[in-house]
Amino acid sequence: MHIRWLTHYIVKAGVQMKVLIVDDDEKLQNLLKKYLSGYGWAVISLLEGKRTLDAIKEHSPHIVILDIMLPDRDGLRLLTTIRRQYTLPVLMLTARGEDADRIVGLELGADDYLPKPFNPRELVARMKAVLRRQNAGSQVTNEDASEHTITHRELVLYRARQTISRGEKEIELSTTEFKIMEALMISADVVLSRDQLMQSARGRDMAAFDRSIDVHISRLRAKLEAVSDNPDRTRTMWGSGYMFLKKQCE
């Protein structure tokens, strides 16, 4: 059975950080195990995709590194399966390096994307950036509910759960989708440029010319349509950026 486990127990601030790597490249697996363990990570590795959900359930990793091309599973389909059950961050790896793969991965809910070959230092930087965004989105105070929700008429964005709802309808958002929606709702009726949204959602690790923001906006619109009778609240302002409307469209 092509499955290998490596648990390197280094505890920082009382938290054992764990990463699940699903990739059939054994040489890359060994390299990443050695490198990431040096940063205090417990590394769980799989050479095939079929045990991925079991590994997530058993080990509760903080982040998943998922290769698109696996011997027994299509990585994109596996990502879709993960997203049906879990909201944990997923960073995609691929040897193809094609924009189409990156866009499809982002559309299916990946939090970031890294083409092979890559520098392990960049992988660590991207992992930390994804986790920072997730932690920022999940911080909740014990004060009034307004401290951890944003409400505009019938729509409510929950910071703790990273969801958006209308009445009894509630939809989960990926970490990046949540940060974009949060920025738009905080600045309702104000145009935000792609640059501003990129900084809110991805921080400095994302190049300003990267067009993945459009992919995330498209996914957000689809999710808004699932919870709202009138989902056309996120407007494209051609040549400027995007704007969230406080009021429903007439």
C-alpha positions as YAML, in Angstrom:
chain: A
units: angstrom
residues:
- id: 1
  name: MET
  ca: [0.00, 0.00, 0.00]
- id: 2
  name: HIS
  ca: [1.55, 3.27, -1.19]
- id: 3
  name: ILE
  ca: [1.13, 5.31, 1.97]
- id: 4
  name: ARG
  ca: [3.77, 6.76, 4.28]
- id: 5
  name: TRP
  ca: [3.40, 8.68, 7.46]
- id: 6
  name: LEU
  ca: [5.90, 11.01, 9.12]
- id: 7
  name: THR
  ca: [5.03, 12.64, 12.41]
- id: 8
  name: HIS
  ca: [7.57, 15.16, 13.68]
- id: 9
  name: TYR
  ca: [6.25, 16.44, 17.00]
- id: 10
  name: ILE
  ca: [7.52, 19.96, 17.57]
- id: 11
  name: VAL
  ca: [5.04, 22.04, 19.53]
- id: 12
  name: LYS
  ca: [5.01, 25.81, 19.12]
- id: 13
  name: ALA
  ca: [2.72, 27.99, 21.23]
- id: 14
  name: GLY
  ca: [0.92, 24.81, 22.31]
- id: 15
  name: VAL
  ca: [-0.16, 23.99, 18.74]
- id: 16
  name: GLN
  ca: [1.17, 21.10, 16.64]
- id: 17
  name: MET
  ca: [0.90, 22.33, 13.05]
- id: 18
  name: LYS
  ca: [0.17, 19.53, 10.59]
- id: 19
  name: VAL
  ca: [0.26, 19.41, 6.80]
- id: 20
  name: LEU
  ca: [-1.09, 16.62, 4.58]
- id: 21
  name: ILE
  ca: [0.83, 16.23, 1.30]
- id: 22
  name: VAL
  ca: [-0.81, 14.17, -1.45]
- id: 23
  name: ASP
  ca: [1.69, 13.67, -4.29]
- id: 24
  name: ASP
  ca: [2.97, 10.57, -6.10]
- id: 25
  name: ASP
  ca: [6.49, 11.99, -6.51]
- id: 26
  name: GLU
  ca: [8.34, 10.12, -3.75]
- id: 27
  name: LYS
  ca: [11.51, 12.16, -4.19]
- id: 28
  name: LEU
  ca: [9.56, 15.40, -3.77]
- id: 29
  name: GLN
  ca: [7.74, 13.94, -0.76]
- id: 30
  name: ASN
  ca: [11.03, 13.12, 0.98]
- id: 31
  name: LEU
  ca: [12.40, 16.59, 0.22]
- id: 32
  name: LEU
  ca: [9.31, 18.32, 1.60]
- id: 33
  name: LYS
  ca: [9.20, 16.09, 4.68]
- id: 34
  name: LYS
  ca: [12.77, 17.05, 5.56]
- id: 35
  name: TYR
  ca: [12.29, 20.72, 4.74]
- id: 36
  name: LEU
  ca: [8.92, 21.25, 6.44]
- id: 37
  name: SER
  ca: [9.85, 19.32, 9.57]
- id: 38
  name: GLY
  ca: [12.67, 21.84, 9.97]
- id: 39
  name: TYR
  ca: [9.96, 24.50, 10.29]
- id: 40
  name: GLY
  ca: [8.20, 22.55, 13.03]
- id: 41
  name: TRP
  ca: [5.53, 20.91, 10.89]
- id: 42
  name: ALA
  ca: [4.16, 17.41, 11.39]
- id: 43
  name: VAL
  ca: [4.04, 16.01, 7.86]
- id: 44
  name: ILE
  ca: [1.50, 13.39, 6.80]
- id: 45
  name: SER
  ca: [2.19, 12.13, 3.28]
- id: 46
  name: LEU
  ca: [0.22, 10.08, 0.77]
- id: 47
  name: LEU
  ca: [1.47, 8.80, -2.60]
- id: 48
  name: GLU
  ca: [-2.10, 8.15, -3.77]
- id: 49
  name: GLY
  ca: [-5.35, 10.03, -3.44]
- id: 50
  name: LYS
  ca: [-7.71, 7.30, -2.23]
- id: 51
  name: ARG
  ca: [-6.88, 7.70, 1.49]
- id: 52
  name: THR
  ca: [-7.03, 11.50, 1.47]
- id: 53
  name: LEU
  ca: [-10.40, 11.90, 3.20]
- id: 54
  name: ASP
  ca: [-9.49, 9.24, 5.77]
- id: 55
  name: ALA
  ca: [-6.21, 11.03, 6.49]
- id: 56
  name: ILE
  ca: [-7.99, 14.38, 6.92]
- id: 57
  name: LYS
  ca: [-10.49, 12.81, 9.31]
- id: 58
  name: GLU
  ca: [-7.82, 10.97, 11.29]
- id: 59
  name: HIS
  ca: [-5.14, 13.65, 11.53]
- id: 60
  name: SER
  ca: [-7.05, 16.97, 11.19]
- id: 61
  name: PRO
  ca: [-4.29, 18.73, 9.23]
- id: 62
  name: HIS
  ca: [-4.18, 22.53, 9.18]
- id: 63
  name: ILE
  ca: [-3.55, 22.58, 5.42]
- id: 64
  name: VAL
  ca: [-3.50, 20.15, 2.47]
- id: 65
  name: ILE
  ca: [-0.93, 20.22, -0.35]
- id: 66
  name: LEU
  ca: [-2.61, 18.43, -3.26]
- id: 67
  name: ASP
  ca: [-1.08, 17.44, -6.60]
- id: 68
  name: ILE
  ca: [-3.38, 17.70, -9.62]
- id: 69
  name: MET
  ca: [-1.94, 14.62, -11.38]
- id: 70
  name: LEU
  ca: [-2.27, 11.54, -9.15]
- id: 71
  name: PRO
  ca: [-1.99, 7.89, -10.30]
- id: 72
  name: ASP
  ca: [-5.40, 6.84, -8.97]
- id: 73
  name: ARG
  ca: [-7.41, 10.08, -8.76]
- id: 74
  name: ASP
  ca: [-7.91, 13.30, -10.65]
- id: 75
  name: GLY
  ca: [-6.63, 15.94, -8.25]
- id: 76
  name: LEU
  ca: [-9.32, 18.44, -9.25]
- id: 77
  name: ARG
  ca: [-12.09, 15.93, -8.60]
- id: 78
  name: LEU
  ca: [-10.49, 15.07, -5.28]
- id: 79
  name: LEU
  ca: [-10.46, 18.80, -4.44]
- id: 80
  name: THR
  ca: [-14.20, 18.94, -5.16]
- id: 81
  name: THR
  ca: [-14.76, 15.99, -2.81]
- id: 82
  name: ILE
  ca: [-12.70, 17.62, -0.06]
- id: 83
  name: ARG
  ca: [-14.64, 20.87, -0.44]
- id: 84
  name: ARG
  ca: [-17.96, 19.08, 0.07]
- id: 85
  name: GLN
  ca: [-16.88, 18.06, 3.58]
- id: 86
  name: TYR
  ca: [-14.12, 20.40, 4.76]
- id: 87
  name: THR
  ca: [-13.20, 24.09, 4.66]
- id: 88
  name: LEU
  ca: [-9.52, 23.62, 5.53]
- id: 89
  name: PRO
  ca: [-7.04, 25.36, 3.18]
- id: 90
  name: VAL
  ca: [-5.93, 23.46, 0.07]
- id: 91
  name: LEU
  ca: [-2.88, 24.46, -1.96]
- id: 92
  name: MET
  ca: [-2.67, 22.83, -5.40]
- id: 93
  name: LEU
  ca: [0.54, 21.60, -7.07]
- id: 94
  name: THR
  ca: [0.89, 20.76, -10.75]
- id: 95
  name: ALA
  ca: [3.63, 19.96, -13.23]
- id: 96
  name: ARG
  ca: [1.58, 21.36, -16.09]
- id: 97
  name: GLY
  ca: [1.91, 25.01, -15.14]
- id: 98
  name: GLU
  ca: [-1.01, 25.95, -17.37]
- id: 99
  name: ASP
  ca: [-3.38, 28.82, -16.66]
- id: 100
  name: ALA
  ca: [-6.37, 26.58, -17.37]
- id: 101
  name: ASP
  ca: [-5.43, 24.22, -14.52]
- id: 102
  name: ARG
  ca: [-4.88, 27.11, -12.14]
- id: 103
  name: ILE
  ca: [-8.19, 28.74, -13.01]
- id: 104
  name: VAL
  ca: [-10.17, 25.50, -12.71]
- id: 105
  name: GLY
  ca: [-8.50, 24.76, -9.37]
- id: 106
  name: LEU
  ca: [-9.41, 28.18, -8.03]
- id: 107
  name: GLU
  ca: [-12.95, 27.82, -9.33]
- id: 108
  name: LEU
  ca: [-13.30, 24.54, -7.47]
- id: 109
  name: GLY
  ca: [-12.20, 26.12, -4.19]
- id: 110
  name: ALA
  ca: [-8.40, 25.90, -4.01]
- id: 111
  name: ASP
  ca: [-6.88, 28.58, -1.77]
- id: 112
  name: ASP
  ca: [-3.66, 28.86, -3.74]
- id: 113
  name: TYR
  ca: [-1.74, 27.29, -6.61]
- id: 114
  name: LEU
  ca: [1.94, 26.53, -7.15]
- id: 115
  name: PRO
  ca: [3.40, 25.13, -10.41]
- id: 116
  name: LYS
  ca: [6.25, 22.61, -10.39]
- id: 117
  name: PRO
  ca: [9.16, 22.91, -10.11]
- id: 118
  name: PHE
  ca: [9.10, 25.29, -7.16]
- id: 119
  name: ASN
  ca: [11.37, 26.52, -4.40]
- id: 120
  name: PRO
  ca: [10.41, 24.95, -1.02]
- id: 121
  name: ARG
  ca: [10.83, 28.39, 0.55]
- id: 122
  name: GLU
  ca: [8.05, 29.70, -1.69]
- id: 123
  name: LEU
  ca: [5.83, 26.78, -0.67]
- id: 124
  name: VAL
  ca: [6.37, 27.60, 3.01]
- id: 125
  name: ALA
  ca: [5.67, 31.29, 2.37]
- id: 126
  name: ARG
  ca: [2.44, 30.46, 0.57]
- id: 127
  name: MET
  ca: [1.36, 28.02, 3.30]
- id: 128
  name: LYS
  ca: [1.91, 30.67, 5.95]
- id: 129
  name: ALA
  ca: [0.04, 33.28, 3.90]
- id: 130
  name: VAL
  ca: [-2.96, 30.98, 3.41]
- id: 131
  name: LEU
  ca: [-3.08, 30.16, 7.12]
- id: 132
  name: ARG
  ca: [-2.78, 33.86, 8.07]
- id: 133
  name: ARG
  ca: [-5.79, 34.62, 5.91]
- id: 134
  name: GLN
  ca: [-7.74, 31.77, 7.46]
- id: 135
  name: ASN
  ca: [-6.86, 32.83, 11.00]
- id: 136
  name: ALA
  ca: [-7.75, 36.44, 10.28]
- id: 137
  name: GLY
  ca: [-11.13, 35.32, 9.01]
- id: 138
  name: SER
  ca: [-11.87, 33.10, 12.00]
- id: 139
  name: GLN
  ca: [-10.92, 35.45, 14.85]
- id: 140
  name: VAL
  ca: [-14.00, 36.25, 16.91]
- id: 141
  name: THR
  ca: [-14.42, 38.56, 19.89]
- id: 142
  name: ASN
  ca: [-16.75, 37.91, 22.82]
- id: 143
  name: GLU
  ca: [-18.46, 41.23, 22.34]
- id: 144
  name: ASP
  ca: [-21.65, 42.06, 20.46]
- id: 145
  name: ALA
  ca: [-22.50, 39.96, 17.39]
- id: 146
  name: SER
  ca: [-21.84, 42.96, 15.16]
- id: 147
  name: GLU
  ca: [-18.14, 42.48, 15.93]
- id: 148
  name: HIS
  ca: [-18.08, 39.22, 13.99]
- id: 149
  name: THR
  ca: [-20.83, 39.64, 11.40]
- id: 150
  name: ILE
  ca: [-21.37, 42.07, 8.54]
- id: 151
  name: THR
  ca: [-24.98, 42.65, 7.53]
- id: 152
  name: HIS
  ca: [-26.46, 44.44, 4.54]
- id: 153
  name: ARG
  ca: [-30.22, 44.07, 4.38]
- id: 154
  name: GLU
  ca: [-30.94, 40.35, 3.94]
- id: 155
  name: LEU
  ca: [-27.32, 39.18, 3.60]
- id: 156
  name: VAL
  ca: [-25.18, 38.28, 6.63]
- id: 157
  name: LEU
  ca: [-21.47, 37.46, 6.46]
- id: 158
  name: TYR
  ca: [-20.27, 35.39, 9.45]
- id: 159
  name: ARG
  ca: [-16.58, 35.88, 10.23]
- id: 160
  name: ALA
  ca: [-16.40, 32.91, 12.61]
- id: 161
  name: ARG
  ca: [-17.84, 30.36, 10.20]
- id: 162
  name: GLN
  ca: [-16.67, 32.00, 6.96]
- id: 163
  name: THR
  ca: [-20.19, 31.73, 5.57]
- id: 164
  name: ILE
  ca: [-22.75, 34.04, 3.98]
- id: 165
  name: SER
  ca: [-26.46, 33.61, 4.58]
- id: 166
  name: ARG
  ca: [-29.92, 34.89, 3.82]
- id: 167
  name: GLY
  ca: [-32.59, 33.64, 6.19]
- id: 168
  name: GLU
  ca: [-32.15, 29.88, 6.55]
- id: 169
  name: LYS
  ca: [-29.91, 29.59, 3.49]
- id: 170
  name: GLU
  ca: [-26.20, 29.52, 4.37]
- id: 171
  name: ILE
  ca: [-23.23, 28.89, 2.07]
- id: 172
  name: GLU
  ca: [-19.60, 28.19, 3.04]
- id: 173
  name: LEU
  ca: [-16.87, 30.33, 1.48]
- id: 174
  name: SER
  ca: [-13.24, 29.47, 0.94]
- id: 175
  name: THR
  ca: [-10.78, 31.62, 2.88]
- id: 176
  name: THR
  ca: [-9.97, 33.73, -0.18]
- id: 177
  name: GLU
  ca: [-13.64, 34.12, -1.14]
- id: 178
  name: PHE
  ca: [-14.44, 35.16, 2.40]
- id: 179
  name: LYS
  ca: [-11.72, 37.82, 2.53]
- id: 180
  name: ILE
  ca: [-12.86, 39.29, -0.79]
- id: 181
  name: MET
  ca: [-16.50, 39.33, 0.32]
- id: 182
  name: GLU
  ca: [-15.53, 40.87, 3.65]
- id: 183
  name: ALA
  ca: [-13.60, 43.68, 1.93]
- id: 184
  name: LEU
  ca: [-16.47, 44.37, -0.47]
- id: 185
  name: MET
  ca: [-19.15, 44.41, 2.24]
- id: 186
  name: ILE
  ca: [-17.12, 46.61, 4.59]
- id: 187
  name: SER
  ca: [-16.71, 49.11, 1.73]
- id: 188
  name: ALA
  ca: [-20.24, 48.73, 0.34]
- id: 189
  name: ASP
  ca: [-21.12, 51.17, -2.45]
- id: 190
  name: VAL
  ca: [-17.41, 51.99, -2.89]
- id: 191
  name: VAL
  ca: [-15.41, 50.76, -5.88]
- id: 192
  name: LEU
  ca: [-12.44, 48.58, -4.91]
- id: 193
  name: SER
  ca: [-9.71, 47.96, -7.45]
- id: 194
  name: ARG
  ca: [-8.37, 44.48, -8.18]
- id: 195
  name: ASP
  ca: [-5.19, 45.57, -6.43]
- id: 196
  name: GLN
  ca: [-7.08, 46.47, -3.25]
- id: 197
  name: LEU
  ca: [-9.05, 43.23, -3.27]
- id: 198
  name: MET
  ca: [-5.89, 41.24, -3.90]
- id: 199
  name: GLN
  ca: [-4.20, 42.84, -0.91]
- id: 200
  name: SER
  ca: [-7.23, 42.12, 1.29]
- id: 201
  name: ALA
  ca: [-7.54, 38.54, 0.15]
- id: 202
  name: ARG
  ca: [-4.01, 37.37, -0.54]
- id: 203
  name: GLY
  ca: [-1.62, 39.85, 1.03]
- id: 204
  name: ARG
  ca: [1.73, 40.62, -0.53]
- id: 205
  name: ASP
  ca: [2.32, 37.09, -1.80]
- id: 206
  name: MET
  ca: [0.14, 37.67, -4.87]
- id: 207
  name: ALA
  ca: [1.36, 39.63, -7.85]
- id: 208
  name: ALA
  ca: [-0.75, 42.67, -8.73]
- id: 209
  name: PHE
  ca: [-1.23, 41.52, -12.32]
- id: 210
  name: ASP
  ca: [-2.65, 38.12, -11.34]
- id: 211
  name: ARG
  ca: [-6.19, 37.80, -12.71]
- id: 212
  name: SER
  ca: [-7.32, 35.09, -10.28]
- id: 213
  name: ILE
  ca: [-9.36, 37.76, -8.46]
- id: 214
  name: ASP
  ca: [-11.85, 37.58, -11.35]
- id: 215
  name: VAL
  ca: [-12.18, 33.82, -10.85]
- id: 216
  name: HIS
  ca: [-12.96, 34.27, -7.16]
- id: 217
  name: ILE
  ca: [-15.51, 37.00, -7.92]
- id: 218
  name: SER
  ca: [-17.20, 34.64, -10.37]
- id: 219
  name: ARG
  ca: [-17.40, 31.93, -7.70]
- id: 220
  name: LEU
  ca: [-18.77, 34.43, -5.18]
- id: 221
  name: ARG
  ca: [-21.51, 35.46, -7.58]
- id: 222
  name: ALA
  ca: [-22.52, 31.83, -8.05]
- id: 223
  name: LYS
  ca: [-22.71, 31.35, -4.29]
- id: 224
  name: LEU
  ca: [-24.68, 34.58, -3.81]
- id: 225
  name: GLU
  ca: [-27.14, 33.31, -6.38]
- id: 226
  name: ALA
  ca: [-27.67, 30.24, -4.20]
- id: 227
  name: VAL
  ca: [-28.66, 32.30, -1.13]
- id: 228
  name: SER
  ca: [-30.26, 35.42, -2.61]
- id: 229
  name: ASP
  ca: [-33.34, 36.05, -4.75]
- id: 230
  name: ASN
  ca: [-31.50, 38.98, -6.30]
- id: 231
  name: PRO
  ca: [-27.78, 38.10, -6.38]
- id: 232
  name: ASP
  ca: [-26.57, 40.94, -8.63]
- id: 233
  name: ARG
  ca: [-24.99, 42.80, -5.72]
- id: 234
  name: THR
  ca: [-21.34, 42.54, -6.78]
- id: 235
  name: ARG
  ca: [-20.96, 44.85, -9.74]
- id: 236
  name: THR
  ca: [-18.08, 44.96, -12.19]
- id: 237
  name: MET
  ca: [-16.96, 48.56, -12.67]
- id: 238
  name: TRP
  ca: [-15.17, 48.34, -15.99]
- id: 239
  name: GLY
  ca: [-11.66, 49.73, -15.85]
- id: 240
  name: SER
  ca: [-11.94, 50.31, -12.08]
- id: 241
  name: GLY
  ca: [-12.68, 47.12, -10.18]
- id: 242
  name: TYR
  ca: [-15.67, 45.82, -8.23]
- id: 243
  name: MET
  ca: [-18.34, 47.22, -5.92]
- id: 244
  name: PHE
  ca: [-20.83, 45.61, -3.53]
- id: 245
  name: LEU
  ca: [-24.23, 47.31, -3.49]
- id: 246
  name: LYS
  ca: [-25.87, 47.90, -0.10]
- id: 247
  name: LYS
  ca: [-29.34, 47.72, -1.60]
- id: 248
  name: GLN
  ca: [-30.76, 45.04, -3.82]
- id: 249
  name: CYS
  ca: [-30.95, 45.83, -7.51]
- id: 250
  name: GLU
  ca: [-34.34, 47.11, -8.56]
...
